[in-house]
Amino acid sequence: MLGKSTRWLAPLAAAAAVLLTAPAASAAVDRPPQLQDFSFTARAQADPQEGCDFDVQVTGTGGKITQISLQDGRIFTAGKGVLLTYAGNGKSYTIKTAGSVAKYEVSPEGKIIATFTGHNGIVFFSNDAGGPGITQYTGKVVLTLVNVTDTIFKIESVDASAGQTVDVCEALS
């Protein structure tokens, strides 16, 4: 569900709105970088389930994101890292991220290929490929997203991953 803030810790939500509109006449750059502090709860009892078998509070502070929209419809976002904390089940896991870059491209079939590099946390829902969970990626991850409605996306597949991954649900268990 791309339209929900609980889906992405990377700046996908802002890109979704642009992907759903016509490509810009020229490259547009979001300047100055936008402050991206956030806090939300990934709920175990949600339908579909968000993340772990228990509620997880996710907070991020200090991040700044710049978005670049190219004439051909591709979107890039780049950001300074955040102090990211996952808390649940009486435990917490904190990571000082160094930043991330995200690239979004629409395939001829209308699917979105999302490529993330750097530090990216992804909340998987129960209706996503692989089922519910939360994974913190450091390195590269490539996802295929399918449009379910105008503002809701689901992860069809995790196509590639390189680098370190942390199963946040396991870290908090």
Salt bridges, closest charged atoms under 4 A:
GLU50 OE2 - LYS4 NZ 2.80
ASP55 OD2 - ARG43 NH1 3.50
ASP72 OD2 - ARG74 NE 2.82
GLU105 OE1 - LYS103 NZ 3.32
ASP128 OD2 - ARG7 NH1 2.30
GLU156 OE1 - LYS111 NZ 2.95
